[in-house]
Structures are given as structure tokens and as C-alpha cells.
Amino acid sequence: MVDNCDSEFPPQIQFDVRGYKYEIQHNLSTNRFMLRDYVLQSHLISRSCASFENLSLPKSPFASFAIPHNLTLFRCENRSYSERIQAYFGNYSNQTCNSFTVYYRNLETVGGGGSIPPECSVIELPRSGTPQSDELFGLLSAEFIVEWNVSADCSQCHERGGQCLTNNMNQFRCKREKSRLKLILATSISGGAFLLLLCTFVSYIIWRRKKRINEGYLLSRSISFDPSPNSDIERESFYFVFPIFSYTELEKATNSFDSSKELGDGGFGTVYYGKLKDGREVAIKRLYEHNYKRVEQFLNEIKILTCLRHKNLVSLYGCTSRRSRELLVVYEYISNGTVADHLHGERAKESPLTWANRMSIAIETANALAYLHKSDIIHRDIKTNNILLDNNFCVKVADFGLSRLFPNDVTHISTAPQGTPGYVDPEYHQCYQLTDKSDVYSFGVVLIELISSMPAVDITRHRHEINLANLALDRIQRCAFDELIDSSLGYESDAEVRRMTTSVAELAFRCLQLEKDLRPSMDEVLDFLINIQSGEDGKCDGTDNNTKS
């Protein structure tokens, strides 16, 4: 397995030296990665039959690799078409290509009976968590989770202090070495030395046990009252001021986490629609793994949301206790999807957002971020997929898993860059210094999406313009607004729309400056947007890289 984490951003991984490079979107846990296959993405966008090839996963005698959410396809050569194929796939949809036909069903189970016709082969491709349509290209995704699991033989080898290797025949072997303890025991012949060693060893075991107990105690205190799942405390206790829900109640609310209830699939977990016994509609985030890293992110989001109250931030209703079967967070349900979906997803085709809606979205999102910054919180993952809309198109900013509480007495936090490609502050990426201006940069990308209706990253664009920020900086610097602003908004026909969209583009240009000190604060951004809406903004007479806040 080859990675390029040191030299490229986003990091990439190859499962063998001649294989494809996959972009690592998220490290979900110690054995799960969210990857993106740019080659497959390109094929899906262009609706190419080259999409229908199995992904290349490694084969190892001491580990297995799998993609949990697959769509099973059957590729049958057209020259081998027979009545047997027609009979077997009679209830399937199909996609015809030049030399073969692909049969599929949009179901979790394959269905059908008996062996597949010998003229056909099975293909497994990643299933989209949010299908774009019912036809095949809309059901597939270039983003997928890869899960790997160590074999029982390799686990036992490690437990005995060995190393998992393969021989020339790619067969498993366990290489065992004498442990340091055995070596010391073998050389410590005298009784005094052996006694000293034994005391040291016992002291180490006691220290480790105390450390684990202390860690568990601190974690328990910071999570919940830790009741048993069936106790009254589980049902009636509160985390700070929020209820602790039982796993059973949330399982029932989601119909046992039925896949039809899925609202979205992100880096930290899957979100399900649910209905509580009191009638409230809720969104329930189910974290991928109940391990320390997931608990840390779980704690972070709870910690952030417990101290926030704002009309444009999603509300937290509660969570499960630490010792619940799974870590679940319960939010208010926002019914009208994400801004991304309304700009360049399925909802955009049904009824595109008006300019008035977009302007309100910009102001309300800026208002929410200004409030966060005043509360010494950096969101760190602002994007149109994390901006939800209710039925009145009012904004609810969501997903605080990456957020950071910002100390009052420092100017920045040094931390490894996290976020979504296309939205990450370049200075944060280069210098590992997170500031509130990192959110300002991300919001600048959101502003460009609102005026252009283009996605933040699109590999079908010219390679220098795959990132929307680069494309926007070029067009705004040349005052070529007609090449950036969505013509359907009325840019050519409505003078007021032209004034406002041009002014928003200029504001976005300031937010996207590479040096953070040249960017305005979120308070200033909010004031600029309100002025633009009221008609008090200035005009464009050329914009250059020396624009200052």
C-alpha cells in the first residue's frame, strides 16, 4: 500500500504501485477510509460505459478489504445474448453499451434465483448515499468507504508479539522475535536481578491499570451519567441541559435505522430521519465507530452545541450515553435539504433558488458565523452541504464535528488542516494555523457558489479551475463577471440583480485572499452583505490582489 500524504493535498493512496490513486476524503476510524476515485467520477459525469469496471482492491492473506455500500451489477456481452439472459434479468433495469449490457436493480438484495448466466460477470461498484436519479449513473458514486479487517491468524500473531508477513507465494507467515522482556529474563540470572525485574514489571502493570481507570473516569464524567440502558435515569437524566436518549427509543424512531430513512452520509457518521414518541421529527447522527476518536468528535460537537443558541444554527435535542450500544446525536429535523442540493443537485432542477433567496442565505449564514466567532468558536467546515434550509428557506448551519473552541488569549491554533477540498483556507493548509479568517475563506467559496451555481470542486473544468476559488479569482480580477455569475439569475436583464451579484463577487474576492490579514472579519462581511441588500454598496472599478480589509 502506497500513500502520498506528505507531498499532496488532499492525501492520496495507492493499494499497489501500478494501481489507481484514490483521494482520501476522511479517515473515519482505524480501519475505515472515505475515498474518492477521480477516474470513476469523470466516467460517471460523462456517462461513460468505462464506469462499469470493478474497483481494484488489494488482496492479502492477512487482511480483507471491502466496500460496505455496493450496488451489484451484471455485465453481459451483447454477442452472447440469449433467452437465458433475458429470462434471468427479466425484472432488472439495464444500461446498454456498445459491446455489453449492464443489468441492475436499485435494491439492497440482488434477487433472482440460481446461478447467473455464464455469459455474464458480476461487478460491484459504490452505491450513492444520495442518488441523483433512478437510472444507473445516478445510483453510483465515486466517493466510497473502504473497510479493512485483519485476519484471525494475523491478530493472534500480533498478540504473541509477532509480525504479519507474506512469503514469495503470497502466503501468510508470522515472524516472531524474542521480546525485550524475554531477553532481559534470559540474561538476568541472579535472584536479585530477577526480583528487581519482577517488581518493575508489576509496577508497570499497576500504572497502566490506573491510567486506564483514570481515563475512563474522566471520559465518563464529561459524557454523561452513564446509566444502564434500562434504568429510569437513562430515560430522564440530562446531559448539561439536554436529554439522554436511550438507544432503544432512537432505534424505534428510525425503524431500526432503515436505509430508506438515511438523510446523508458524511465523514463522521450517517444521518437518519426519525420520529420520536412525542411526535417530534428529528435527525439522528449515528457515528461510524464507538472508539476513542469517535468519542472525541462526539464530545466536541456536544460541547460546542451546548453553549450555542442562535436562530440560524441547528438545534441539539440530546444524545445517548457513553455506554449506549452506539453513539447517537439527536438534532432538529430540517426538511428542505442543503444549499448545495438547491444550487447544483436534484432540487436545482425542480425549482432553482431565486436571487432573493440566495441573498438571504448569504446574510443568514454570515450572521451565524459572526455569532460563532463572537463565541470564540471556529466552525472549520463551512460549505454548502453543511448549510440546511427549512421550508421557508431560512438557514440552519450544521455539523460541528470539526469545530474548535478558540482560546481568548491566542491569535491562532496550530492544528493539522481538516475540512473539505475546495473550501480549505490555503494559509491554514500551508502554515497549520487555524484562525477565524479560515472560516471567512470558506464562506467566500460559498458566496461564489451562490452567485455562480457552480460546485466548489469540479474535475470537468480546466485543471487550473477545478477549484471554484481559482476560477472566481481570475474572473473577478478581470471584471469578467458575465463568465462567473449564473445568467438565469437575471444578470443581463435586471440592473439591480447585476449590481448586487457583482458586489457579492467583489466581497467574495476579499474573503478569498491568500493572506488571512487581507480578509475581512465575519462581522465586516455581514455588514457588507446587509449594505449590498439595502443598496449602499460601492461599484466595481477593477479589483486587484492588493485589496485590503
N, C-alpha and C positions, 0 to 999 in steps of 0.2 A: 504494500500500500504506500503510495507516494503522495505527499502533501506539499503545497506551496504557500503555507501560511505566513512565512516570513517575508516573502517578496511580493505578494499580490493582495489586493483588497478588492472585492471580498475574497477570503481564502478559498482555495480550490483543492480538490482531492482527486487522485487517480487510484483506481484499485489495482492497476498494473501499469508498467512503464509504457506500454503501447496503447493503453485504453483511453477512453474519453476522460476529459477533465470535467468534474462536476463542481459547481459552485456551492460552498457550504453557506446556507442561509442562517441556520441556527444549530447550536449544539444543544439538543433537547435534554440529554442525560448522558450518562457514561456510555450507553450502548445505543443511542438513537441520534441520528443527524437528520436535519431537514436540508435536502439538496435541491439544486436546480440544474437541469440538463438544457443548456442553451441550444444545442443542436436539435433536440426534440422540440423545444419551444419554437424554434424557427420553422420546423416542419409543420407543427400544429397551426401556427399563424398563417402559413401559406397553404394550408390544407393539402399537404403533400402526402402521397402514399408511402413515402420514405419513413413516415412516423411509425409504421407498423412493423417494428423490429424489436425483439426482446432487449431490454437493458442489460448491459454487461456487468454482472455482479461477480465478485470473486468466489472461488471455490477453495475451501481449505479443510483439511482433515481435523482441525481443532477448533473451528468456528463456523457458524452458519450465518448467512446474510439473507435478509428478506425485506420486501416492501409490503407493509401491513395492509394498505388500502389499494387493491388492484382491481382492474377490470379485465376479465378473461375474454380474449378474442380468439377466433378460429380462422386461420388463413388457409384458404383452399385454392389450389391452382385452377385457373379457368379451363385449361386444356384437359383437366381431369374431371370436369363437371359430370355428374352422374345423378340418377334418380335417388341413389342412396344419400347423397349430399342434400338434395332437395328435401327428402323426407326427414332427415335428422334435424335440419335447421329451418323447418317449416315455420316455426313460431319466432324466429330470430329476425332482427333488423340486419341490414347488410350495407356495406360500403364497397362499391365496385372500383377496382383499379385496372390498369392496363393488362396485367398478366395474372392477377389473382383477385379473389373476392374475400372480404373480411366479414365474418358473421359475429354478431354480438347481441347481448341483452342487457339492458340497464337494470340489472338485479344483482344482489349480493351473491346469490347462488347461481351456478352455471345452468342447472336444469338439464333436461334431456335425459335420455336413458341409454345405457350400453356404451360401448366404446365408440369414440369418434371415428368417422371415415378415415381410412388410411391415407387418402389424398390430402388430408388436412393436418395442420400443425397448430399447437397451442401457443399463444402469445400472451404474456402478462405485461400490462402497461399501467402506470399510475392513474388512479381514478381521481377526478377533481372533487374536492370537498364542496365546491360551489359551482356546479355545472353551468356552463354558459348556454347550453341548449340540450335538446334530447338527441340530436344527431351526434355521430361518433366523435368528431373533432371537438365538440363542446363538452363531451363527457370525460375527456382525458386532460391530464395536467403535466406540465414539465417540472413542477415542484412536487417533491415526494419525500416521504420519510424512509430512511434505510435503518433497519434494526439488525444488530448483530448479537449473537449469543455464543458464549464459549461452550464447547462440548464438555460432557461429564468427565471424560478422560483428562482433558486439559485442566479442568478445575481441580481434580484430585492431584494432578501433577504439581500445580501451584501450591496446594495445601501442604504437600510434602516437601516444599521448598525447591521444586524443580522448575525447568524452563521448557515451554512447549515449542518444539521444532518439527521440521519435516526432513525426511531423507531424500535421496535422489529420485525415488519412486513416488514422491509427494505423499508419503505415508507418515502418520503421526509417530513421534517418539518423544519421550520425556527425558530431558537431560538433567540429571541430579548432581548437585555438588555438596560437598560437606559444608554444613552451615558453620557460621563463625562460632556458635555455641559449642558444637561438637568438636571443633578444632581446639577450643580452649579446654574443654573437658579432657580431651585426649592428651594434652600437653601438661595439664595441671595434675601431677601425680600425687603430690603431697596432700595429706589430710587438711592442713591449714589452708592451702590454696583452694582446695575443693569447697571447704566450708565458706570461705570468703566469696567464692563464685556463687554458691547457693544463696547466700544472704543477698547478694547483689541482684540475682535473678528474681527472688521473691519480692524484694523492694520494688523492682521494675513492674512486676505484675500488679502489685497493690497500687502503685502510682497510676498505671494505665486504667485500672478499675475506677479509681477515684475521679480521674479525668473524664471518663465516660459518664459517670454518675452526675458530675457537676454540669457537663454539657447538656445532658438530658434534663436536669433540673432547670437550668436557665432557659432552655428551649420550651419546656412545659409552662414556665411562668409567663413567657412572652406570648404564647399562643392562646391558651385557654385554661379553663378549669379542669380540663382533661377528664371528663366524666365517662362512665361506661355508656355504651351506645343505648342501653335500655333504661337508663335512670331518668328520673324526673329532672335532674339538673341538666341533662343533655338537651331536654326539650325547653327548659325555661331559663337557663343561665344566659348571661350576656358576655360578649367579648367587648370590653370597654362599654360602648352603648349599643352594640349590635347583637342580635340574637345568634345563638349557636344552633344551627340546624342539625338534625340527625341525618345520617346517610340514608336511612330508610325513607324518610319523608321526601328527600330530593330525588331518590331513585324512582319513587312513585310519581313524583311531579313530572318526570321526563319519560315515563313509560319504560323504565329500565334503560335509560339512555339510548332510546331508539334512534337509529341513524337518520330517520326521517325528521327528527327534532333538531338536527345539527344546524346551527346558525353560522358557524365559521370554524376554521381550523388554523391556529396560529402557532407561534414559536413556543408558547408555554403550555398550551392545552387546547382542548376542543370546547366550544361554547354551545350549549343546548338551550332550546326553548323549554320552559316548564310552567306549570300552573300549580300554585300552592293550594293547600286545602282551604285557605281563607279567600281564595278566588284571585289572588294577585298573579299577574303574568310576570315571569322573571326570566332572566338569562343566567344560566348556571355554567360557570367555567370549571371544567374538570381537568386538573393538572395531569400531565403525562405520567409522572413518576412520583412516588411518595418517598423521595430520598432527600438528603440534606440540601442539595442545590434547589430542588423544587420548594422545600420548606422555606428556604431563604427568600425566594422570589414571592412565595405566598405571604410571608411575613411583611415583606417590603410593600406589597400592594395594600395589604390591610392597614399597615402603619400609615401609609400616605392617605388613604381614603378616610380613615377615622377622624382626621383633623380637617377635612375639607367639606365645605358647604357652599355650593355655587350652582346657579340655575343652568349653567352650560357645562357642568361636569356630571358624568353618570353617577348615580347614587348607589351606595353599597347597602344591601339589605342584611347581610350576615355571612356566615361561613360555617364549615364543620369544625369540630375539634381536632387537635393534632393526632389523636389516636383513633380517629374515624378510619374506616376502611380506605377512604380516599380523601384527598384534599379538594374541597369544593368551595367556590366563592359564589355568592348569590347577589346579582345586581338587578336593578330595574330593567325591564324589557323595553327596548327602543325599537319601534315596529317598522320604521321606514328605511332601513338599510343604511349603508355608508355613503359618504360623499363620493368615494371612488366609484361605487356602483352607479351612482346617478350621473357621473361625468363620463365614464368610458366603460361601463358594464351593461348588463341587461336592461337596467332601469333607464339608461340613457336613450335606448331605442324606443322605449314606450312613451316617455314624456321628458325631454331634456329640461334641465334646470334653466329657469329664466335668469336674466341678468340681475333682477331684483333679489331673487333667491340667493344667488351667488354672493352678492354684495353683503347680504345679511349673514350668510355663513361665514364670510371673512371676518366681519366685525365681531360676531359672537365667539368665534374661535380665538380671535385675538384677545377678547375680553377674558375668556377662560385662562389663557396662558399668562396674561398680565396678573391675574389673581394668583395663579400658581407661583409666579416669580416673587410676588409680594409675600407669599407664604414660605419663601425660601425653598421652593421645590422646582426642580428641573424635570420636565416630562421625559425627554430623551428619545422619544419615538413618535414625534408628531408626523402624521401622514394622513392622506385622505381615507385610508382604510380604518383609521382609529377615530375618525370624526363621524359620529352617528347622527341621524336625523329622525325626529319624531314626525307624526302625521301633519304637523303644522310647519315642517321644515326648520324647526328650531334645533340648534346644535347641542349635542351632548358629547364632550370629549371623553374617550375611554382608554383603557389599557395602560395601567400604571406599573406594570411589572418591571420595567426598566428604569422607572423614575428614581431620582436621588434627592434626599433631603440635603439642602445646601447650607453648611455652617455659616453663621453670620460674620465670622471674623476672617474669612479667606476670600480670595478673588477667583479661585478655580479649584477643581478637584482633579487629581491625576488618576485616571482610570482607563483601562483598555477600551477602545471605541466599541460601542454597541449601538445598534439601530438598524434601519432598513436601507439597503443600497438605493441611491438616488436622493436620499434625504439627509445623509450624514454630513455634518459640518466638516469640510476639508481640513480646517485647522485643528479640530478635535482629533481627526484621524492621524494627522502628522505629528502633533505635539502631545497627544494623550491628555489634553487639558480641557475638561468639561466646564462650561460656563453657561449662564442663561442665554448668551448670544448663540449657543449651539441650537437652542430651540428657535431662535429668530431665523437662522439659516433654513431650518426645516420648514418653518412657516412660509418663508419666501418661495420654496418649491410649491407649497400648497396654493399660494396666490397665483403662481404661473399656471397650475392645473386648472384653477377656477376660470381664468381668462382664455385659456387655450383649448380646454377639454382633452388635453393630451396626458398620457400616463407619465409618471416620473422616470420610468425606465422603459425603453422600447428598442429591442435589438434590431428591428427592421429599419430604424433610422440610420443615417450615415454614422460611421463609427465615432466621429467626434461629437455627435449629437445624440448618442444613445441616452445619456443623462440629460433630462429636460433642462436642468440648470444651465448646462453649457450652451444648449440651443438658445435659451432665453437671453442669456448674457450677450450673445452675438447679435441677435435681432434687435434688442433694446439699444445696444451701443450704436447700432447703425440707424436707429429710429425706424426700423422696418417692422412696424407694429402690425401691418396688414399680413405679414408672414407668420405672426405668432398668435394673434387674437382670433378666436373662433368666429368666423364670418356669420354663423347662424344667430349670434347674439345681437346683430344689427349694427355692427361696427361701421359698415359702409353707408347705411341708410339713416341712422339715428345719431345726431350730433352729440346728444347727451351721453349715450352709451359709449361713443368714441372717446369723449372727454374722460369718463370715469374709468374705462378699461385701460386707456393709455396711462392715466395717473396711477392706477394699481400696478401696472407693469413697471413704472418708474420706482414705486415703493418697493416692489419685489427685487428690483435691481440692487437697491441699497441693502436689503436683507441678505442678498446672495454674495456680498463682497467677501473675498477670500480672507481678509484680515478682520478679525472679530471687532476690533475697535472702530472700524468704519461702518459697522452696522448700527442701526437704531436700537433702542430698548423696546420691549414689548409695549410699554406704556406709550412711547412715542409712535409705534406702529399703530396702536389703537386710535390715538388722536388723529393721525394722518388719514386713516380709513374713515373715521367719522366726518372729517373735513371734506374728504372726497365725496362722500354721500350727500353732504349738505351743499356742495358746490363751491367750497372755499379753497380748493387745492390750486396749485400752480400749473403752468403749462410746460410742455416739453420743448426745450430748445437745444437738445443734444445732451447726451449723458456720457460721462467718461469714467474711467476707473478711479479717479480721484474724488469721486462723490463721497462726502463725509456726512456723518450724522450730526 
